[in-house]
Amino acid sequence: SLCTNTPGPGYYFSSKGTDGVEDSCGISACTNTPGAGQYFSSKGSNGDDDSCNVASCADPPGPGLYFASAGNDGDADSCSALQCTNTPGPGYYFSSKGDDGDEDSCQVSPCTNIPGPGYYFSGKGDDGDEDSCGVSACTNAPGPGEYFSSKGADGDAGSCGVSVCTNTPGPGQYFSSAGADDDEDSCSVAACTNIPVPGFFFSAAGVDGDAGSCGVSQCANIPPEGFYFS
């Protein structure tokens, strides 16, 4: 008769029982070990140490995680999941789980929330969220007459592109402040404060950010005798 001491998942009948004793058959552990993300789902065939059924654990880990070890015999929910070690840099996020047993295999993808001019990716995104990377303002602020023309390099606060505005000041004017991000025609223009005295005129624009620096030249139309520059 068949022995009554039935092997559980991961075990098999390895020898016959004692005559007249129904629960005396030898039971041994199978030798076909489950890998990470697997578990013994049933017993093996009688007398076959390599025949225990192995199945994949339920509920695969989420992005940024991987199955690090095998599960408990007969328990589909017992595989251990750990965080992958190939950490995404600024502007990237974990987009999928890793391979079972491989801590360095999680898929890393670029985030889609691209920074605008004057900003840069300052941090990685949340696992599985392509629109979540940290964005911060660049620190290399444009001066008067300049504007942020492009985003910065990932993880580099001082790398945003800076360009010169196209709305050039005329004589007697100067660039008084920086322009709006990504707007080449937006730098503020103001009147210079170094007002020419009579007989002189503004002949050139001032230095960016310097209200008293406009070029001044003498008028060419010399007044006749009996007249003066007023």
Accessible surface in RSA format (square Angstrom, percent):
REM  Atomic radii and reference values for relative SASA: ProtOr
REM  Chains: A
REM  Algorithm: Lee & Richards
REM  Probe-radius: 1.40
REM  Slices: 20
REM RES _ NUM      All-atoms   Total-Side   Main-Chain    Non-polar    All polar
REM                ABS   REL    ABS   REL    ABS   REL    ABS   REL    ABS   REL
RES SER A   1   168.82 142.7  78.95 105.4  89.87 207.0  55.69 118.6 113.13 158.5
RES LEU A   2   135.87  75.7 113.69  81.3  22.18  55.7 118.13  83.0  17.74  47.7
RES CYS A   3    14.91  11.3   8.47   9.4   6.44  15.1   1.61   4.1  13.30  14.3
RES THR A   4    77.55  55.2  53.55  54.3  23.99  57.2  53.97  72.5  23.58  35.6
RES ASN A   5    39.05  26.9  29.06  28.1   9.99  24.1  28.91  69.6  10.15   9.8
RES THR A   6    92.29  65.6  67.56  68.5  24.73  58.9  44.49  59.8  47.79  72.2
RES PRO A   7     8.12   5.9   0.57   0.5   7.55  27.4   2.10   1.7   6.02  37.4
RES GLY A   8    33.50  41.3   0.00   N/A  33.50  41.3  25.48  69.9   8.02  18.0
RES PRO A   9    46.10  33.6  44.59  40.6   1.51   5.5  44.59  36.8   1.51   9.4
RES GLY A  10     1.63   2.0   0.00   N/A   1.63   2.0   0.12   0.3   1.51   3.4
RES TYR A  11    89.12  41.6  89.12  50.7   0.00   0.0  45.22  34.0  43.90  54.1
RES TYR A  12    23.57  11.0  23.57  13.4   0.00   0.0   2.12   1.6  21.45  26.4
RES PHE A  13    18.80   9.4  16.95  10.5   1.84   4.8  16.95  10.3   1.84   5.3
RES SER A  14    45.02  38.0  16.69  22.3  28.33  65.3  11.72  25.0  33.31  46.7
RES SER A  15    65.34  55.2  48.80  65.1  16.54  38.1  48.55 103.4  16.79  23.5
RES LYS A  16   165.27  80.6 141.41  86.8  23.86  56.8 123.00 110.7  42.26  45.0
RES GLY A  17    14.47  17.8   0.00   N/A  14.47  17.8   4.77  13.1   9.71  21.7
RES THR A  18    88.89  63.2  77.81  78.9  11.08  26.4  53.24  71.5  35.65  53.9
RES ASP A  19   127.52  89.3 105.31 104.8  22.21  52.5  42.96 101.1  84.56  84.3
RES GLY A  20    89.55 110.4   0.00   N/A  89.55 110.4  44.25 121.4  45.30 101.5
RES VAL A  21    69.77  45.9  61.31  55.5   8.45  20.4  64.21  55.8   5.56  15.1
RES GLU A  22   120.36  69.1 106.80  80.8  13.56  32.3  42.83  82.8  77.53  63.3
RES ASP A  23    84.87  59.4  70.98  70.7  13.89  32.8  11.39  26.8  73.48  73.3
RES SER A  24    35.72  30.2  11.73  15.7  23.99  55.3  20.24  43.1  15.48  21.7
RES CYS A  25    19.83  15.0  14.84  16.5   4.99  11.7   0.00   0.0  19.83  21.4
RES GLY A  26    20.98  25.9   0.00   N/A  20.98  25.9  20.58  56.5   0.41   0.9
RES ILE A  27    67.34  38.3  35.40  26.4  31.94  77.0  35.40  25.5  31.94  86.7
RES SER A  28    42.46  35.9  37.04  49.4   5.43  12.5  21.05  44.8  21.41  30.0
RES ALA A  29    59.16  54.4  45.72  70.6  13.44  30.6  45.72  64.4  13.44  35.6
RES CYS A  30    12.41   9.4   0.00   0.0  12.41  29.2   0.00   0.0  12.41  13.4
RES THR A  31    86.05  61.2  61.51  62.4  24.54  58.5  59.93  80.5  26.12  39.5
RES ASN A  32    35.60  24.6  27.30  26.4   8.30  20.0  24.80  59.7  10.80  10.4
RES THR A  33   113.44  80.7  85.58  86.8  27.86  66.4  60.88  81.8  52.56  79.5
RES PRO A  34    15.53  11.3   7.76   7.1   7.77  28.2   8.33   6.9   7.20  44.8
RES GLY A  35    34.45  42.5   0.00   N/A  34.45  42.5  32.75  89.9   1.71   3.8
RES ALA A  36    25.47  23.4   9.58  14.8  15.89  36.1   9.76  13.7  15.70  41.6
RES GLY A  37     1.36   1.7   0.00   N/A   1.36   1.7   0.00   0.0   1.36   3.0
RES GLN A  38    64.59  36.1  64.59  47.2   0.00   0.0   5.12  10.9  59.47  45.1
RES TYR A  39    26.98  12.6  26.98  15.3   0.00   0.0   2.89   2.2  24.09  29.7
RES PHE A  40    15.95   8.0  15.94   9.9   0.02   0.0  15.94   9.7   0.02   0.0
RES SER A  41    42.60  36.0  20.37  27.2  22.24  51.2  14.03  29.9  28.57  40.0
RES SER A  42    35.87  30.3  32.85  43.8   3.02   7.0  35.53  75.7   0.34   0.5
RES LYS A  43    83.70  40.8  73.28  45.0  10.42  24.8  46.47  41.8  37.23  39.7
RES GLY A  44     2.01   2.5   0.00   N/A   2.01   2.5   1.24   3.4   0.77   1.7
RES SER A  45    66.14  55.9  57.40  76.6   8.74  20.1  30.19  64.3  35.95  50.4
RES ASN A  46    93.25  64.3  67.20  64.9  26.05  62.7  26.12  62.9  67.13  64.9
RES GLY A  47    60.92  75.1   0.00   N/A  60.92  75.1  27.05  74.2  33.87  75.9
RES ASP A  48    62.50  43.8  59.10  58.8   3.39   8.0  17.04  40.1  45.46  45.3
RES ASP A  49    59.44  41.6  57.26  57.0   2.18   5.1   5.89  13.9  53.54  53.4
RES ASP A  50    87.92  61.6  73.98  73.6  13.94  33.0  19.45  45.8  68.47  68.3
RES SER A  51    26.52  22.4   9.05  12.1  17.47  40.2  16.37  34.9  10.15  14.2
RES CYS A  52     4.38   3.3   0.00   0.0   4.38  10.3   0.00   0.0   4.38   4.7
RES ASN A  53    86.77  59.8  82.43  79.7   4.35  10.5  15.62  37.6  71.16  68.8
RES VAL A  54    54.32  35.7  21.47  19.4  32.85  79.2  21.47  18.7  32.85  89.1
RES ALA A  55    34.13  31.4  27.82  42.9   6.31  14.4  34.13  48.1   0.00   0.0
RES SER A  56    87.54  74.0  68.85  91.9  18.69  43.1  33.94  72.3  53.60  75.1
RES CYS A  57    10.29   7.8   0.59   0.7   9.69  22.8   0.59   1.5   9.69  10.5
RES ALA A  58    44.13  40.6  30.08  46.4  14.05  32.0  39.47  55.6   4.66  12.3
RES ASP A  59   115.53  80.9  97.59  97.1  17.94  42.4  33.68  79.3  81.85  81.6
RES PRO A  60    92.47  67.4  74.46  67.9  18.00  65.4  74.46  61.5  18.00 111.9
RES PRO A  61    15.34  11.2   0.00   0.0  15.34  55.7   8.68   7.2   6.65  41.3
RES GLY A  62    30.97  38.2   0.00   N/A  30.97  38.2  25.17  69.1   5.79  13.0
RES PRO A  63    48.12  35.1  44.64  40.7   3.48  12.6  44.64  36.9   3.48  21.6
RES GLY A  64     0.00   0.0   0.00   N/A   0.00   0.0   0.00   0.0   0.00   0.0
RES LEU A  65    57.02  31.8  57.02  40.8   0.00   0.0  57.02  40.0   0.00   0.0
RES TYR A  66    16.46   7.7  16.46   9.4   0.00   0.0   2.81   2.1  13.65  16.8
RES PHE A  67    13.51   6.8  13.51   8.4   0.00   0.0  13.51   8.2   0.00   0.0
RES ALA A  68    32.78  30.1   9.23  14.2  23.56  53.6   9.55  13.5  23.23  61.5
RES SER A  69    47.41  40.1  43.06  57.5   4.35  10.0  39.89  84.9   7.52  10.5
RES ALA A  70    40.71  37.4  20.59  31.8  20.12  45.8  20.59  29.0  20.12  53.3
RES GLY A  71    11.00  13.6   0.00   N/A  11.00  13.6   0.61   1.7  10.39  23.3
RES ASN A  72    99.82  68.8  94.89  91.7   4.92  11.9  23.74  57.1  76.08  73.5
RES ASP A  73    71.58  50.1  46.72  46.5  24.86  58.8  14.80  34.8  56.79  56.6
RES GLY A  74    42.96  53.0   0.00   N/A  42.96  53.0   9.82  26.9  33.14  74.2
RES ASP A  75    59.35  41.6  56.06  55.8   3.29   7.8  17.09  40.2  42.26  42.1
RES ALA A  76    30.78  28.3  26.24  40.5   4.54  10.3  26.24  37.0   4.54  12.0
RES ASP A  77   107.47  75.3  76.38  76.0  31.09  73.5  32.97  77.6  74.50  74.3
RES SER A  78    29.77  25.2   5.16   6.9  24.61  56.7  13.97  29.7  15.81  22.1
RES CYS A  79    17.44  13.2   0.33   0.4  17.11  40.2   0.33   0.8  17.11  18.4
RES SER A  80    48.72  41.2  41.14  54.9   7.58  17.5  29.39  62.6  19.34  27.1
RES ALA A  81    43.53  40.0  18.68  28.8  24.85  56.5  18.68  26.3  24.85  65.8
RES LEU A  82    94.32  52.5  91.84  65.7   2.48   6.2  94.32  66.2   0.00   0.0
RES GLN A  83    90.82  50.8  76.97  56.3  13.84  33.0  49.12 104.6  41.69  31.6
RES CYS A  84     5.51   4.2   0.00   0.0   5.51  12.9   0.00   0.0   5.51   5.9
RES THR A  85    78.97  56.2  55.14  55.9  23.83  56.8  54.47  73.2  24.50  37.0
RES ASN A  86    39.30  27.1  28.93  28.0  10.37  25.0  26.96  64.9  12.33  11.9
RES THR A  87    94.10  66.9  67.88  68.8  26.23  62.5  44.25  59.4  49.85  75.4
RES PRO A  88     8.03   5.8   0.29   0.3   7.74  28.1   2.24   1.8   5.79  36.0
RES GLY A  89    34.28  42.3   0.00   N/A  34.28  42.3  26.17  71.8   8.11  18.2
RES PRO A  90    50.01  36.4  48.07  43.8   1.94   7.1  48.07  39.7   1.94  12.1
RES GLY A  91     1.69   2.1   0.00   N/A   1.69   2.1   0.00   0.0   1.69   3.8
RES TYR A  92    84.05  39.2  84.05  47.8   0.00   0.0  40.41  30.4  43.64  53.8
RES TYR A  93    20.44   9.5  20.44  11.6   0.00   0.0   2.45   1.8  17.99  22.2
RES PHE A  94     3.44   1.7   3.44   2.1   0.00   0.0   3.44   2.1   0.00   0.0
RES SER A  95    36.03  30.4  13.60  18.2  22.43  51.7  12.99  27.7  23.05  32.3
RES SER A  96    43.29  36.6  40.18  53.6   3.11   7.2  36.25  77.2   7.04   9.9
RES LYS A  97    81.29  39.7  69.17  42.4  12.11  28.8  46.98  42.3  34.30  36.5
RES GLY A  98     0.61   0.7   0.00   N/A   0.61   0.7   0.38   1.1   0.22   0.5
RES ASP A  99    90.74  63.6  88.47  88.1   2.27   5.4  21.22  49.9  69.53  69.3
RES ASP A 100    69.66  48.8  44.53  44.3  25.14  59.4  13.14  30.9  56.53  56.4
RES GLY A 101    47.52  58.6   0.00   N/A  47.52  58.6  14.41  39.5  33.11  74.2
RES ASP A 102    61.73  43.2  58.02  57.8   3.71   8.8  17.44  41.1  44.29  44.2
RES GLU A 103    88.37  50.7  86.78  65.6   1.60   3.8  17.74  34.3  70.64  57.7
RES ASP A 104    87.91  61.6  74.52  74.2  13.39  31.7  21.06  49.6  66.85  66.7
RES SER A 105    30.66  25.9   6.18   8.2  24.48  56.4  14.51  30.9  16.16  22.6
RES CYS A 106     4.58   3.5   0.00   0.0   4.58  10.8   0.00   0.0   4.58   4.9
RES GLN A 107    99.00  55.4  95.18  69.6   3.82   9.1  23.66  50.4  75.34  57.1
RES VAL A 108    47.55  31.3  29.65  26.8  17.90  43.1  29.65  25.8  17.90  48.6
RES SER A 109    24.51  20.7  23.92  31.9   0.58   1.3  11.23  23.9  13.28  18.6
RES PRO A 110    87.02  63.4  80.90  73.8   6.12  22.2  80.90  66.8   6.12  38.0
RES CYS A 111     3.63   2.7   0.00   0.0   3.63   8.5   0.00   0.0   3.63   3.9
RES THR A 112    76.85  54.7  56.01  56.8  20.84  49.7  54.08  72.6  22.77  34.4
RES ASN A 113    37.63  26.0  27.15  26.2  10.48  25.2  25.63  61.7  12.01  11.6
RES ILE A 114   109.69  62.4  83.98  62.6  25.71  62.0  83.98  60.5  25.71  69.8
RES PRO A 115     9.51   6.9   0.26   0.2   9.25  33.6   3.75   3.1   5.77  35.9
RES GLY A 116    34.26  42.2   0.00   N/A  34.26  42.2  25.96  71.2   8.30  18.6
RES PRO A 117    33.53  24.4  31.85  29.0   1.68   6.1  31.85  26.3   1.68  10.5
RES GLY A 118     1.58   2.0   0.00   N/A   1.58   2.0   0.00   0.0   1.58   3.5
RES TYR A 119    89.85  41.9  89.85  51.1   0.00   0.0  45.43  34.1  44.42  54.8
RES TYR A 120    24.81  11.6  24.81  14.1   0.00   0.0   2.51   1.9  22.30  27.5
RES PHE A 121     8.74   4.4   8.74   5.4   0.00   0.0   8.74   5.3   0.00   0.0
RES SER A 122    45.79  38.7  18.90  25.2  26.89  61.9  13.23  28.2  32.57  45.6
RES GLY A 123    22.20  27.4   0.00   N/A  22.20  27.4  22.20  60.9   0.00   0.0
RES LYS A 124    92.50  45.1  74.79  45.9  17.71  42.2  48.69  43.8  43.81  46.7
RES GLY A 125     1.04   1.3   0.00   N/A   1.04   1.3   0.33   0.9   0.71   1.6
RES ASP A 126    93.04  65.2  89.24  88.8   3.79   9.0  23.99  56.5  69.05  68.9
RES ASP A 127    59.45  41.6  35.64  35.5  23.80  56.3  16.22  38.2  43.22  43.1
RES GLY A 128    44.52  54.9   0.00   N/A  44.52  54.9  10.47  28.7  34.04  76.2
RES ASP A 129    60.17  42.1  56.73  56.5   3.44   8.1  16.28  38.3  43.89  43.8
RES GLU A 130    87.30  50.1  85.66  64.8   1.64   3.9  17.23  33.3  70.07  57.2
RES ASP A 131    91.03  63.8  76.97  76.6  14.06  33.3  21.53  50.7  69.50  69.3
RES SER A 132    31.43  26.6   7.35   9.8  24.08  55.5  15.53  33.1  15.89  22.3
RES CYS A 133     5.54   4.2   0.00   0.0   5.54  13.0   0.00   0.0   5.54   6.0
RES GLY A 134    28.58  35.3   0.00   N/A  28.58  35.3  28.06  77.0   0.53   1.2
RES VAL A 135    62.09  40.9  30.66  27.8  31.43  75.7  30.66  26.6  31.43  85.2
RES SER A 136    43.10  36.4  37.24  49.7   5.86  13.5  21.85  46.5  21.26  29.8
RES ALA A 137    60.38  55.5  46.92  72.4  13.46  30.6  46.92  66.1  13.46  35.7
RES CYS A 138    12.92   9.8   0.00   0.0  12.92  30.4   0.00   0.0  12.92  13.9
RES THR A 139   102.62  73.0  74.38  75.4  28.23  67.3  67.37  90.5  35.24  53.3
RES ASN A 140    47.31  32.6  34.88  33.7  12.44  29.9  35.72  86.0  11.60  11.2
RES ALA A 141    81.93  75.3  56.03  86.5  25.90  58.9  56.15  79.1  25.78  68.3
RES PRO A 142    22.76  16.6   9.67   8.8  13.09  47.6  10.86   9.0  11.90  74.0
RES GLY A 143    26.17  32.3   0.00   N/A  26.17  32.3  23.98  65.8   2.19   4.9
RES PRO A 144    47.20  34.4  44.02  40.1   3.18  11.6  44.02  36.3   3.18  19.8
RES GLY A 145     0.26   0.3   0.00   N/A   0.26   0.3   0.00   0.0   0.26   0.6
RES GLU A 146    57.71  33.1  57.71  43.7   0.00   0.0   6.97  13.5  50.75  41.4
RES TYR A 147    21.31   9.9  21.31  12.1   0.00   0.0   2.89   2.2  18.42  22.7
RES PHE A 148    17.94   9.0  17.91  11.1   0.03   0.1  17.91  10.9   0.03   0.1
RES SER A 149    35.36  29.9  18.26  24.4  17.09  39.4  12.14  25.8  23.22  32.5
RES SER A 150    50.73  42.9  47.79  63.8   2.94   6.8  38.18  81.3  12.55  17.6
RES LYS A 151    81.01  39.5  67.61  41.5  13.40  31.9  44.42  40.0  36.58  39.0
RES GLY A 152     2.24   2.8   0.00   N/A   2.24   2.8   1.49   4.1   0.75   1.7
RES ALA A 153    55.57  51.1  44.63  68.9  10.93  24.9  52.93  74.5   2.63   7.0
RES ASP A 154    64.65  45.3  39.02  38.8  25.63  60.6  16.16  38.0  48.49  48.4
RES GLY A 155    45.35  55.9   0.00   N/A  45.35  55.9  11.93  32.7  33.42  74.9
RES ASP A 156    68.00  47.6  64.59  64.3   3.41   8.1  16.57  39.0  51.43  51.3
RES ALA A 157    30.19  27.8  25.54  39.4   4.65  10.6  25.54  36.0   4.65  12.3
RES GLY A 158    42.93  52.9   0.00   N/A  42.93  52.9  17.10  46.9  25.83  57.8
RES SER A 159    38.64  32.7  13.76  18.4  24.88  57.3  21.88  46.6  16.76  23.5
RES CYS A 160     5.52   4.2   0.00   0.0   5.52  13.0   0.00   0.0   5.52   6.0
RES GLY A 161    22.13  27.3   0.00   N/A  22.13  27.3  21.71  59.6   0.42   0.9
RES VAL A 162    57.17  37.6  24.24  21.9  32.92  79.3  24.24  21.1  32.92  89.3
RES SER A 163    41.62  35.2  35.05  46.8   6.57  15.1  20.97  44.7  20.66  28.9
RES VAL A 164   103.21  67.9  90.11  81.6  13.11  31.6  90.11  78.3  13.11  35.6
RES CYS A 165     7.11   5.4   0.00   0.0   7.11  16.7   0.00   0.0   7.11   7.7
RES THR A 166    78.42  55.8  54.40  55.1  24.02  57.3  54.55  73.3  23.87  36.1
RES ASN A 167    38.46  26.5  28.39  27.4  10.07  24.3  26.77  64.4  11.69  11.3
RES THR A 168   111.74  79.5  84.30  85.5  27.44  65.4  60.59  81.4  51.15  77.3
RES PRO A 169    13.59   9.9   6.29   5.7   7.30  26.5   7.08   5.8   6.51  40.5
RES GLY A 170    25.27  31.2   0.00   N/A  25.27  31.2  23.26  63.8   2.01   4.5
RES PRO A 171    87.92  64.1  69.64  63.5  18.28  66.5  69.64  57.5  18.28 113.6
RES GLY A 172     6.05   7.5   0.00   N/A   6.05   7.5   2.75   7.5   3.30   7.4
RES GLN A 173    72.92  40.8  72.92  53.3   0.00   0.0   9.62  20.5  63.30  48.0
RES TYR A 174    24.81  11.6  24.81  14.1   0.00   0.0   2.72   2.0  22.10  27.2
RES PHE A 175    10.09   5.0  10.09   6.2   0.00   0.0  10.09   6.1   0.00   0.0
RES SER A 176    41.95  35.4  20.16  26.9  21.79  50.2  13.40  28.5  28.55  40.0
RES SER A 177    44.90  37.9  41.78  55.8   3.12   7.2  38.68  82.4   6.22   8.7
RES ALA A 178    37.70  34.7  19.07  29.4  18.63  42.4  19.07  26.9  18.63  49.4
RES GLY A 179    11.19  13.8   0.00   N/A  11.19  13.8   1.24   3.4   9.94  22.3
RES ALA A 180    57.59  53.0  44.28  68.3  13.31  30.3  54.47  76.7   3.12   8.3
RES ASP A 181    65.92  46.2  46.24  46.0  19.69  46.6  16.97  39.9  48.96  48.8
RES ASP A 182    94.42  66.1  72.66  72.3  21.76  51.4   9.76  23.0  84.66  84.4
RES ASP A 183    62.25  43.6  58.55  58.3   3.70   8.7  14.82  34.9  47.43  47.3
RES GLU A 184    89.46  51.4  87.49  66.2   1.97   4.7  18.16  35.1  71.30  58.2
RES ASP A 185    89.59  62.8  75.31  75.0  14.29  33.8  21.36  50.3  68.23  68.0
RES SER A 186    35.61  30.1  12.23  16.3  23.38  53.9  20.76  44.2  14.85  20.8
RES CYS A 187     4.45   3.4   0.00   0.0   4.45  10.5   0.00   0.0   4.45   4.8
RES SER A 188    53.26  45.0  45.79  61.1   7.47  17.2  23.18  49.4  30.08  42.1
RES VAL A 189    56.51  37.2  23.58  21.3  32.93  79.3  23.58  20.5  32.93  89.3
RES ALA A 190    35.65  32.8  27.98  43.2   7.67  17.5  35.65  50.2   0.00   0.0
RES ALA A 191    76.50  70.3  60.03  92.6  16.47  37.5  60.07  84.6  16.42  43.5
RES CYS A 192     3.88   2.9   0.00   0.0   3.88   9.1   0.00   0.0   3.88   4.2
RES THR A 193    95.01  67.6  73.88  74.9  21.12  50.3  64.28  86.3  30.72  46.4
RES ASN A 194    45.88  31.6  33.35  32.2  12.53  30.2  34.40  82.8  11.48  11.1
RES ILE A 195   125.10  71.2 105.07  78.3  20.03  48.3 105.07  75.7  20.03  54.4
RES PRO A 196    29.55  21.5  11.69  10.7  17.87  64.9  14.82  12.2  14.73  91.5
RES VAL A 197    92.92  61.1  88.37  80.0   4.55  11.0  91.06  79.1   1.86   5.0
RES PRO A 198    83.90  61.1  60.00  54.7  23.90  86.9  70.73  58.4  13.17  81.9
RES GLY A 199     8.35  10.3   0.00   N/A   8.35  10.3   2.65   7.3   5.70  12.8
RES PHE A 200    83.24  41.6  69.72  43.2  13.52  35.2  69.72  42.3  13.52  38.7
RES PHE A 201    90.48  45.3  87.72  54.3   2.76   7.2  90.48  54.9   0.00   0.0
RES PHE A 202    50.58  25.3  37.21  23.0  13.37  34.8  37.21  22.6  13.37  38.3
RES SER A 203    44.78  37.8  19.56  26.1  25.22  58.1  15.77  33.6  29.01  40.6
RES ALA A 204    44.79  41.2  41.49  64.0   3.30   7.5  44.79  63.1   0.00   0.0
RES ALA A 205    40.02  36.8  19.50  30.1  20.51  46.7  19.50  27.5  20.51  54.3
RES GLY A 206    11.49  14.2   0.00   N/A  11.49  14.2   0.88   2.4  10.60  23.8
RES VAL A 207    99.70  65.6  93.18  84.4   6.52  15.7  99.64  86.6   0.06   0.2
RES ASP A 208    72.69  50.9  54.44  54.2  18.26  43.2  13.92  32.8  58.77  58.6
RES GLY A 209    42.83  52.8   0.00   N/A  42.83  52.8   9.21  25.3  33.62  75.3
RES ASP A 210    68.21  47.8  64.27  64.0   3.94   9.3  17.03  40.1  51.18  51.0
RES ALA A 211    29.63  27.2  25.19  38.9   4.44  10.1  25.19  35.5   4.44  11.8
RES GLY A 212    42.03  51.8   0.00   N/A  42.03  51.8  16.57  45.5  25.47  57.0
RES SER A 213    31.27  26.4   8.57  11.4  22.71  52.3  16.98  36.2  14.29  20.0
RES CYS A 214     6.02   4.6   0.00   0.0   6.02  14.2   0.00   0.0   6.02   6.5
RES GLY A 215    23.53  29.0   0.00   N/A  23.53  29.0  22.99  63.1   0.54   1.2
RES VAL A 216    60.91  40.1  29.29  26.5  31.62  76.2  29.29  25.4  31.62  85.8
RES SER A 217    43.99  37.2  38.59  51.5   5.40  12.4  22.69  48.3  21.30  29.8
RES GLN A 218   111.57  62.4  92.82  67.8  18.75  44.6  17.07  36.3  94.50  71.7
RES CYS A 219    29.03  22.0  24.54  27.4   4.49  10.5   2.67   6.8  26.36  28.4
RES ALA A 220    99.07  91.1  68.19 105.2  30.88  70.2  76.31 107.5  22.76  60.3
RES ASN A 221   107.55  74.2  94.62  91.4  12.93  31.1  49.31 118.7  58.24  56.3
RES ILE A 222   123.13  70.1 100.52  74.9  22.61  54.5 100.52  72.4  22.61  61.4
RES PRO A 223    39.14  28.5  22.17  20.2  16.97  61.7  26.40  21.8  12.74  79.2
RES PRO A 224    89.35  65.1  76.00  69.3  13.35  48.5  87.96  72.6   1.39   8.6
RES GLU A 225   175.53 100.8 147.74 111.8  27.80  66.2  68.90 133.3 106.64  87.1
RES GLY A 226    82.62 101.9   0.00   N/A  82.62 101.9  42.37 116.3  40.25  90.1
RES PHE A 227   144.44  72.3 124.39  77.0  20.05  52.2 127.22  77.1  17.22  49.3
RES TYR A 228   172.67  80.6 153.33  87.2  19.34  50.3 113.45  85.3  59.22  73.0
RES PHE A 229    60.30  30.2  46.91  29.1  13.39  34.8  48.69  29.5  11.61  33.2
RES SER A 230   118.29 100.0  60.31  80.5  57.99 133.6  39.37  83.8  78.92 110.6
END  Absolute sums over single chains surface
CHAIN  1 A    12315.8       8839.1       3476.8       6575.1       5740.8
END  Absolute sums over all chains
TOTAL         12315.8       8839.1       3476.8       6575.1       5740.8
